[in-house]
Amino acid sequence: MDEITIKVLFFAQAKELVGTSERILKLPTSFSETTIENLKSYIINKVPELAHIANSFVLAVNCNYNSQDEIIKIEKHTEIAIIPPLSGG
């Protein structure tokens, strides 16, 4: 089965939950065109530590934010950033 290799970057609380700043994941080729919502669900399935913040983080695909239902293209070496809500002062 063909797969697409992506890099997932974890920031802030996501990094703390997962215990690393990045992880390589392999997606089925059926994800070559998918929605952010589908991609997010797949990543949570593969990285269950993120389930705790599933309703609050957003994904950036190759440094771009997209709407949840927008179709995005995932290619070899796509970079996905997990961005939890940030607090600050």
Jmol script that loads the backbone (N, CA, C; Angstrom):
load data "model"
ATOM      1  N   MET A   1       0.844  -1.189   0.000  1.00  0.00           N
ATOM      2  CA  MET A   1       0.000   0.000   0.000  1.00  0.00           C
ATOM      3  C   MET A   1       0.882   1.242   0.000  1.00  0.00           C
ATOM      4  N   ASP A   2       0.563   2.175  -0.856  1.00  0.00           N
ATOM      5  CA  ASP A   2       1.307   3.426  -0.899  1.00  0.00           C
ATOM      6  C   ASP A   2       0.916   4.295   0.280  1.00  0.00           C
ATOM      7  N   GLU A   3       1.871   5.069   0.755  1.00  0.00           N
ATOM      8  CA  GLU A   3       1.636   5.959   1.876  1.00  0.00           C
ATOM      9  C   GLU A   3       2.284   7.305   1.600  1.00  0.00           C
ATOM     10  N   ILE A   4       1.811   8.307   2.321  1.00  0.00           N
ATOM     11  CA  ILE A   4       2.377   9.647   2.245  1.00  0.00           C
ATOM     12  C   ILE A   4       3.036   9.927   3.589  1.00  0.00           C
ATOM     13  N   THR A   5       4.315  10.247   3.574  1.00  0.00           N
ATOM     14  CA  THR A   5       5.041  10.560   4.797  1.00  0.00           C
ATOM     15  C   THR A   5       4.942  12.058   5.071  1.00  0.00           C
ATOM     16  N   ILE A   6       4.474  12.397   6.282  1.00  0.00           N
ATOM     17  CA  ILE A   6       4.357  13.798   6.687  1.00  0.00           C
ATOM     18  C   ILE A   6       5.101  14.017   7.998  1.00  0.00           C
ATOM     19  N   LYS A   7       5.442  15.260   8.257  1.00  0.00           N
ATOM     20  CA  LYS A   7       6.042  15.636   9.537  1.00  0.00           C
ATOM     21  C   LYS A   7       5.000  16.413  10.320  1.00  0.00           C
ATOM     22  N   VAL A   8       4.758  15.994  11.562  1.00  0.00           N
ATOM     23  CA  VAL A   8       3.815  16.677  12.442  1.00  0.00           C
ATOM     24  C   VAL A   8       4.625  17.375  13.532  1.00  0.00           C
ATOM     25  N   LEU A   9       4.428  18.680  13.655  1.00  0.00           N
ATOM     26  CA  LEU A   9       5.116  19.484  14.659  1.00  0.00           C
ATOM     27  C   LEU A   9       4.158  19.790  15.797  1.00  0.00           C
ATOM     28  N   PHE A  10       4.631  19.683  17.016  1.00  0.00           N
ATOM     29  CA  PHE A  10       3.807  19.920  18.196  1.00  0.00           C
ATOM     30  C   PHE A  10       4.334  21.141  18.938  1.00  0.00           C
ATOM     31  N   PHE A  11       3.421  22.029  19.318  1.00  0.00           N
ATOM     32  CA  PHE A  11       3.796  23.250  20.021  1.00  0.00           C
ATOM     33  C   PHE A  11       3.048  23.350  21.340  1.00  0.00           C
ATOM     34  N   ALA A  12       3.642  24.057  22.289  1.00  0.00           N
ATOM     35  CA  ALA A  12       3.037  24.390  23.579  1.00  0.00           C
ATOM     36  C   ALA A  12       2.461  23.149  24.264  1.00  0.00           C
ATOM     37  N   GLN A  13       1.184  23.182  24.625  1.00  0.00           N
ATOM     38  CA  GLN A  13       0.559  22.088  25.368  1.00  0.00           C
ATOM     39  C   GLN A  13       0.595  20.777  24.583  1.00  0.00           C
ATOM     40  N   ALA A  14       0.476  20.845  23.275  1.00  0.00           N
ATOM     41  CA  ALA A  14       0.542  19.627  22.452  1.00  0.00           C
ATOM     42  C   ALA A  14       1.911  18.960  22.610  1.00  0.00           C
ATOM     43  N   LYS A  15       2.955  19.754  22.612  1.00  0.00           N
ATOM     44  CA  LYS A  15       4.318  19.235  22.790  1.00  0.00           C
ATOM     45  C   LYS A  15       4.454  18.586  24.165  1.00  0.00           C
ATOM     46  N   GLU A  16       3.893  19.213  25.183  1.00  0.00           N
ATOM     47  CA  GLU A  16       3.945  18.650  26.540  1.00  0.00           C
ATOM     48  C   GLU A  16       3.197  17.321  26.614  1.00  0.00           C
ATOM     49  N   LEU A  17       2.024  17.255  26.005  1.00  0.00           N
ATOM     50  CA  LEU A  17       1.224  16.032  26.044  1.00  0.00           C
ATOM     51  C   LEU A  17       1.881  14.871  25.308  1.00  0.00           C
ATOM     52  N   VAL A  18       2.471  15.172  24.155  1.00  0.00           N
ATOM     53  CA  VAL A  18       3.048  14.129  23.310  1.00  0.00           C
ATOM     54  C   VAL A  18       4.471  13.772  23.758  1.00  0.00           C
ATOM     55  N   GLY A  19       5.155  14.746  24.362  1.00  0.00           N
ATOM     56  CA  GLY A  19       6.500  14.487  24.852  1.00  0.00           C
ATOM     57  C   GLY A  19       7.595  14.652  23.826  1.00  0.00           C
ATOM     58  N   THR A  20       7.262  15.287  22.704  1.00  0.00           N
ATOM     59  CA  THR A  20       8.246  15.533  21.659  1.00  0.00           C
ATOM     60  C   THR A  20       7.793  16.731  20.832  1.00  0.00           C
ATOM     61  N   SER A  21       8.703  17.322  20.087  1.00  0.00           N
ATOM     62  CA  SER A  21       8.341  18.480  19.262  1.00  0.00           C
ATOM     63  C   SER A  21       7.930  18.088  17.847  1.00  0.00           C
ATOM     64  N   GLU A  22       8.242  16.861  17.443  1.00  0.00           N
ATOM     65  CA  GLU A  22       7.832  16.428  16.102  1.00  0.00           C
ATOM     66  C   GLU A  22       7.748  14.915  16.019  1.00  0.00           C
ATOM     67  N   ARG A  23       6.975  14.479  15.055  1.00  0.00           N
ATOM     68  CA  ARG A  23       6.806  13.051  14.808  1.00  0.00           C
ATOM     69  C   ARG A  23       6.530  12.862  13.322  1.00  0.00           C
ATOM     70  N   ILE A  24       7.049  11.799  12.770  1.00  0.00           N
ATOM     71  CA  ILE A  24       6.778  11.433  11.381  1.00  0.00           C
ATOM     72  C   ILE A  24       5.591  10.469  11.372  1.00  0.00           C
ATOM     73  N   LEU A  25       4.598  10.772  10.530  1.00  0.00           N
ATOM     74  CA  LEU A  25       3.446   9.889  10.366  1.00  0.00           C
ATOM     75  C   LEU A  25       3.324   9.484   8.909  1.00  0.00           C
ATOM     76  N   LYS A  26       2.737   8.351   8.701  1.00  0.00           N
ATOM     77  CA  LYS A  26       2.450   7.873   7.347  1.00  0.00           C
ATOM     78  C   LYS A  26       0.933   7.856   7.171  1.00  0.00           C
ATOM     79  N   LEU A  27       0.478   8.536   6.135  1.00  0.00           N
ATOM     80  CA  LEU A  27      -0.949   8.603   5.814  1.00  0.00           C
ATOM     81  C   LEU A  27      -1.240   7.721   4.615  1.00  0.00           C
ATOM     82  N   PRO A  28      -2.419   7.136   4.559  1.00  0.00           N
ATOM     83  CA  PRO A  28      -2.803   6.426   3.336  1.00  0.00           C
ATOM     84  C   PRO A  28      -2.921   7.430   2.185  1.00  0.00           C
ATOM     85  N   THR A  29      -2.696   6.975   0.974  1.00  0.00           N
ATOM     86  CA  THR A  29      -2.779   7.880  -0.176  1.00  0.00           C
ATOM     87  C   THR A  29      -4.167   8.467  -0.351  1.00  0.00           C
ATOM     88  N   SER A  30      -5.168   7.875   0.273  1.00  0.00           N
ATOM     89  CA  SER A  30      -6.513   8.452   0.203  1.00  0.00           C
ATOM     90  C   SER A  30      -6.558   9.840   0.848  1.00  0.00           C
ATOM     91  N   PHE A  31      -5.538  10.192   1.622  1.00  0.00           N
ATOM     92  CA  PHE A  31      -5.463  11.509   2.240  1.00  0.00           C
ATOM     93  C   PHE A  31      -4.729  12.533   1.370  1.00  0.00           C
ATOM     94  N   SER A  32      -4.420  12.184   0.126  1.00  0.00           N
ATOM     95  CA  SER A  32      -3.728  13.145  -0.732  1.00  0.00           C
ATOM     96  C   SER A  32      -4.581  14.390  -0.974  1.00  0.00           C
ATOM     97  N   GLU A  33      -5.894  14.236  -0.917  1.00  0.00           N
ATOM     98  CA  GLU A  33      -6.825  15.366  -0.926  1.00  0.00           C
ATOM     99  C   GLU A  33      -7.844  15.085   0.156  1.00  0.00           C
ATOM    100  N   THR A  34      -7.857  15.923   1.167  1.00  0.00           N
ATOM    101  CA  THR A  34      -8.740  15.706   2.308  1.00  0.00           C
ATOM    102  C   THR A  34      -9.070  17.041   2.957  1.00  0.00           C
ATOM    103  N   THR A  35      -9.896  17.005   3.970  1.00  0.00           N
ATOM    104  CA  THR A  35     -10.222  18.224   4.702  1.00  0.00           C
ATOM    105  C   THR A  35      -9.368  18.302   5.963  1.00  0.00           C
ATOM    106  N   ILE A  36      -9.255  19.495   6.515  1.00  0.00           N
ATOM    107  CA  ILE A  36      -8.557  19.681   7.786  1.00  0.00           C
ATOM    108  C   ILE A  36      -9.225  18.820   8.859  1.00  0.00           C
ATOM    109  N   GLU A  37     -10.541  18.789   8.851  1.00  0.00           N
ATOM    110  CA  GLU A  37     -11.280  18.015   9.843  1.00  0.00           C
ATOM    111  C   GLU A  37     -10.913  16.526   9.775  1.00  0.00           C
ATOM    112  N   ASN A  38     -10.849  15.966   8.569  1.00  0.00           N
ATOM    113  CA  ASN A  38     -10.463  14.558   8.411  1.00  0.00           C
ATOM    114  C   ASN A  38      -9.020  14.321   8.831  1.00  0.00           C
ATOM    115  N   LEU A  39      -8.145  15.238   8.454  1.00  0.00           N
ATOM    116  CA  LEU A  39      -6.736  15.116   8.811  1.00  0.00           C
ATOM    117  C   LEU A  39      -6.563  15.191  10.327  1.00  0.00           C
ATOM    118  N   LYS A  40      -7.270  16.107  10.957  1.00  0.00           N
ATOM    119  CA  LYS A  40      -7.202  16.247  12.414  1.00  0.00           C
ATOM    120  C   LYS A  40      -7.662  14.961  13.099  1.00  0.00           C
ATOM    121  N   SER A  41      -8.757  14.381  12.638  1.00  0.00           N
ATOM    122  CA  SER A  41      -9.252  13.127  13.208  1.00  0.00           C
ATOM    123  C   SER A  41      -8.236  12.006  13.049  1.00  0.00           C
ATOM    124  N   TYR A  42      -7.613  11.931  11.885  1.00  0.00           N
ATOM    125  CA  TYR A  42      -6.611  10.891  11.636  1.00  0.00           C
ATOM    126  C   TYR A  42      -5.421  11.059  12.581  1.00  0.00           C
ATOM    127  N   ILE A  43      -4.952  12.295  12.736  1.00  0.00           N
ATOM    128  CA  ILE A  43      -3.800  12.546  13.606  1.00  0.00           C
ATOM    129  C   ILE A  43      -4.139  12.204  15.053  1.00  0.00           C
ATOM    130  N   ILE A  44      -5.323  12.572  15.512  1.00  0.00           N
ATOM    131  CA  ILE A  44      -5.729  12.241  16.885  1.00  0.00           C
ATOM    132  C   ILE A  44      -5.775  10.722  17.068  1.00  0.00           C
ATOM    133  N   ASN A  45      -6.229  10.010  16.050  1.00  0.00           N
ATOM    134  CA  ASN A  45      -6.247   8.554  16.111  1.00  0.00           C
ATOM    135  C   ASN A  45      -4.834   7.981  16.238  1.00  0.00           C
ATOM    136  N   LYS A  46      -3.882   8.558  15.543  1.00  0.00           N
ATOM    137  CA  LYS A  46      -2.497   8.081  15.571  1.00  0.00           C
ATOM    138  C   LYS A  46      -1.713   8.606  16.771  1.00  0.00           C
ATOM    139  N   VAL A  47      -2.134   9.756  17.302  1.00  0.00           N
ATOM    140  CA  VAL A  47      -1.459  10.375  18.445  1.00  0.00           C
ATOM    141  C   VAL A  47      -2.531  10.645  19.508  1.00  0.00           C
ATOM    142  N   PRO A  48      -2.979   9.607  20.187  1.00  0.00           N
ATOM    143  CA  PRO A  48      -4.133   9.736  21.094  1.00  0.00           C
ATOM    144  C   PRO A  48      -3.921  10.702  22.261  1.00  0.00           C
ATOM    145  N   GLU A  49      -2.682  11.033  22.567  1.00  0.00           N
ATOM    146  CA  GLU A  49      -2.421  12.012  23.632  1.00  0.00           C
ATOM    147  C   GLU A  49      -3.077  13.358  23.327  1.00  0.00           C
ATOM    148  N   LEU A  50      -3.332  13.631  22.051  1.00  0.00           N
ATOM    149  CA  LEU A  50      -3.935  14.902  21.642  1.00  0.00           C
ATOM    150  C   LEU A  50      -5.438  14.954  21.894  1.00  0.00           C
ATOM    151  N   ALA A  51      -6.048  13.826  22.199  1.00  0.00           N
ATOM    152  CA  ALA A  51      -7.500  13.799  22.404  1.00  0.00           C
ATOM    153  C   ALA A  51      -7.932  14.757  23.506  1.00  0.00           C
ATOM    154  N   HIS A  52      -7.072  14.962  24.479  1.00  0.00           N
ATOM    155  CA  HIS A  52      -7.358  15.854  25.611  1.00  0.00           C
ATOM    156  C   HIS A  52      -7.618  17.294  25.156  1.00  0.00           C
ATOM    157  N   ILE A  53      -6.965  17.704  24.064  1.00  0.00           N
ATOM    158  CA  ILE A  53      -7.116  19.082  23.571  1.00  0.00           C
ATOM    159  C   ILE A  53      -7.731  19.121  22.172  1.00  0.00           C
ATOM    160  N   ALA A  54      -8.377  18.044  21.770  1.00  0.00           N
ATOM    161  CA  ALA A  54      -8.895  17.907  20.404  1.00  0.00           C
ATOM    162  C   ALA A  54      -9.816  19.041  19.985  1.00  0.00           C
ATOM    163  N   ASN A  55     -10.612  19.567  20.902  1.00  0.00           N
ATOM    164  CA  ASN A  55     -11.561  20.625  20.553  1.00  0.00           C
ATOM    165  C   ASN A  55     -10.944  22.016  20.545  1.00  0.00           C
ATOM    166  N   SER A  56      -9.683  22.119  20.923  1.00  0.00           N
ATOM    167  CA  SER A  56      -9.118  23.456  21.041  1.00  0.00           C
ATOM    168  C   SER A  56      -7.908  23.732  20.148  1.00  0.00           C
ATOM    169  N   PHE A  57      -7.291  22.711  19.568  1.00  0.00           N
ATOM    170  CA  PHE A  57      -6.137  23.017  18.718  1.00  0.00           C
ATOM    171  C   PHE A  57      -6.534  23.165  17.252  1.00  0.00           C
ATOM    172  N   VAL A  58      -5.690  23.871  16.518  1.00  0.00           N
ATOM    173  CA  VAL A  58      -5.883  24.025  15.077  1.00  0.00           C
ATOM    174  C   VAL A  58      -4.665  23.434  14.367  1.00  0.00           C
ATOM    175  N   LEU A  59      -4.831  23.156  13.094  1.00  0.00           N
ATOM    176  CA  LEU A  59      -3.742  22.651  12.271  1.00  0.00           C
ATOM    177  C   LEU A  59      -3.298  23.718  11.288  1.00  0.00           C
ATOM    178  N   ALA A  60      -2.011  23.792  11.074  1.00  0.00           N
ATOM    179  CA  ALA A  60      -1.463  24.601   9.990  1.00  0.00           C
ATOM    180  C   ALA A  60      -0.764  23.623   9.045  1.00  0.00           C
ATOM    181  N   VAL A  61      -1.088  23.706   7.772  1.00  0.00           N
ATOM    182  CA  VAL A  61      -0.509  22.820   6.763  1.00  0.00           C
ATOM    183  C   VAL A  61       0.477  23.634   5.944  1.00  0.00           C
ATOM    184  N   ASN A  62       1.750  23.257   6.038  1.00  0.00           N
ATOM    185  CA  ASN A  62       2.819  24.008   5.371  1.00  0.00           C
ATOM    186  C   ASN A  62       2.704  25.504   5.676  1.00  0.00           C
ATOM    187  N   CYS A  63       2.531  25.812   6.957  1.00  0.00           N
ATOM    188  CA  CYS A  63       2.466  27.192   7.482  1.00  0.00           C
ATOM    189  C   CYS A  63       1.197  27.943   7.083  1.00  0.00           C
ATOM    190  N   ASN A  64       0.187  27.257   6.569  1.00  0.00           N
ATOM    191  CA  ASN A  64      -1.067  27.899   6.173  1.00  0.00           C
ATOM    192  C   ASN A  64      -2.224  27.356   6.994  1.00  0.00           C
ATOM    193  N   TYR A  65      -3.077  28.275   7.431  1.00  0.00           N
ATOM    194  CA  TYR A  65      -4.305  27.876   8.119  1.00  0.00           C
ATOM    195  C   TYR A  65      -5.411  27.744   7.079  1.00  0.00           C
ATOM    196  N   ASN A  66      -6.245  26.721   7.234  1.00  0.00           N
ATOM    197  CA  ASN A  66      -7.354  26.470   6.321  1.00  0.00           C
ATOM    198  C   ASN A  66      -8.610  26.247   7.141  1.00  0.00           C
ATOM    199  N   SER A  67      -9.774  26.464   6.518  1.00  0.00           N
ATOM    200  CA  SER A  67     -11.028  26.174   7.217  1.00  0.00           C
ATOM    201  C   SER A  67     -11.178  24.667   7.366  1.00  0.00           C
ATOM    202  N   GLN A  68     -11.986  24.245   8.338  1.00  0.00           N
ATOM    203  CA  GLN A  68     -12.150  22.833   8.658  1.00  0.00           C
ATOM    204  C   GLN A  68     -12.630  21.990   7.480  1.00  0.00           C
ATOM    205  N   ASP A  69     -13.459  22.569   6.613  1.00  0.00           N
ATOM    206  CA  ASP A  69     -14.033  21.784   5.518  1.00  0.00           C
ATOM    207  C   ASP A  69     -13.369  22.049   4.165  1.00  0.00           C
ATOM    208  N   GLU A  70     -12.336  22.857   4.146  1.00  0.00           N
ATOM    209  CA  GLU A  70     -11.625  23.137   2.900  1.00  0.00           C
ATOM    210  C   GLU A  70     -10.804  21.912   2.477  1.00  0.00           C
ATOM    211  N   ILE A  71     -10.827  21.598   1.191  1.00  0.00           N
ATOM    212  CA  ILE A  71     -10.027  20.491   0.664  1.00  0.00           C
ATOM    213  C   ILE A  71      -8.579  20.959   0.537  1.00  0.00           C
ATOM    214  N   ILE A  72      -7.688  20.195   1.130  1.00  0.00           N
ATOM    215  CA  ILE A  72      -6.259  20.512   1.050  1.00  0.00           C
ATOM    216  C   ILE A  72      -5.533  19.351   0.393  1.00  0.00           C
ATOM    217  N   LYS A  73      -4.382  19.647  -0.174  1.00  0.00           N
ATOM    218  CA  LYS A  73      -3.557  18.621  -0.800  1.00  0.00           C
ATOM    219  C   LYS A  73      -2.426  18.253   0.158  1.00  0.00           C
ATOM    220  N   ILE A  74      -2.290  16.965   0.384  1.00  0.00           N
ATOM    221  CA  ILE A  74      -1.219  16.441   1.224  1.00  0.00           C
ATOM    222  C   ILE A  74      -0.266  15.680   0.316  1.00  0.00           C
ATOM    223  N   GLU A  75       0.986  16.077   0.334  1.00  0.00           N
ATOM    224  CA  GLU A  75       2.002  15.435  -0.500  1.00  0.00           C
ATOM    225  C   GLU A  75       3.134  14.948   0.396  1.00  0.00           C
ATOM    226  N   LYS A  76       4.014  14.167  -0.184  1.00  0.00           N
ATOM    227  CA  LYS A  76       5.191  13.695   0.520  1.00  0.00           C
ATOM    228  C   LYS A  76       5.912  14.893   1.157  1.00  0.00           C
ATOM    229  N   HIS A  77       6.259  14.763   2.411  1.00  0.00           N
ATOM    230  CA  HIS A  77       6.995  15.768   3.187  1.00  0.00           C
ATOM    231  C   HIS A  77       6.165  16.996   3.558  1.00  0.00           C
ATOM    232  N   THR A  78       4.850  16.902   3.473  1.00  0.00           N
ATOM    233  CA  THR A  78       4.005  17.992   3.969  1.00  0.00           C
ATOM    234  C   THR A  78       4.277  18.140   5.462  1.00  0.00           C
ATOM    235  N   GLU A  79       4.252  19.388   5.931  1.00  0.00           N
ATOM    236  CA  GLU A  79       4.481  19.672   7.338  1.00  0.00           C
ATOM    237  C   GLU A  79       3.179  20.154   7.973  1.00  0.00           C
ATOM    238  N   ILE A  80       2.779  19.486   9.035  1.00  0.00           N
ATOM    239  CA  ILE A  80       1.552  19.813   9.751  1.00  0.00           C
ATOM    240  C   ILE A  80       1.938  20.305  11.136  1.00  0.00           C
ATOM    241  N   ALA A  81       1.469  21.485  11.516  1.00  0.00           N
ATOM    242  CA  ALA A  81       1.736  22.011  12.856  1.00  0.00           C
ATOM    243  C   ALA A  81       0.460  21.916  13.693  1.00  0.00           C
ATOM    244  N   ILE A  82       0.609  21.399  14.905  1.00  0.00           N
ATOM    245  CA  ILE A  82      -0.485  21.332  15.870  1.00  0.00           C
ATOM    246  C   ILE A  82      -0.347  22.559  16.765  1.00  0.00           C
ATOM    247  N   ILE A  83      -1.317  23.475  16.660  1.00  0.00           N
ATOM    248  CA  ILE A  83      -1.252  24.738  17.383  1.00  0.00           C
ATOM    249  C   ILE A  83      -2.380  24.788  18.420  1.00  0.00           C
ATOM    250  N   PRO A  84      -2.032  24.557  19.698  1.00  0.00           N
ATOM    251  CA  PRO A  84      -3.051  24.685  20.734  1.00  0.00           C
ATOM    252  C   PRO A  84      -3.320  26.166  21.018  1.00  0.00           C
ATOM    253  N   PRO A  85      -4.391  26.460  21.732  1.00  0.00           N
ATOM    254  CA  PRO A  85      -4.630  27.860  22.080  1.00  0.00           C
ATOM    255  C   PRO A  85      -3.475  28.368  22.945  1.00  0.00           C
ATOM    256  N   LEU A  86      -3.090  29.579  22.706  1.00  0.00           N
ATOM    257  CA  LEU A  86      -1.990  30.160  23.454  1.00  0.00           C
ATOM    258  C   LEU A  86      -2.527  31.123  24.490  1.00  0.00           C
ATOM    259  N   SER A  87      -1.935  31.083  25.638  1.00  0.00           N
ATOM    260  CA  SER A  87      -2.281  32.076  26.649  1.00  0.00           C
ATOM    261  C   SER A  87      -1.069  32.953  26.857  1.00  0.00           C
ATOM    262  N   GLY A  88      -1.297  34.115  27.286  1.00  0.00           N
ATOM    263  CA  GLY A  88      -0.148  34.994  27.484  1.00  0.00           C
ATOM    264  C   GLY A  88      -0.535  36.194  28.302  1.00  0.00           C
ATOM    265  N   GLY A  89       0.419  37.000  28.489  1.00  0.00           N
ATOM    266  CA  GLY A  89       0.151  38.173  29.305  1.00  0.00           C
ATOM    267  C   GLY A  89       0.981  39.323  28.869  1.00  0.00           C
TER     268      GLY A  89
END
end "model"
wireframe off; spacefill off
backbone 0.3
color backbone group
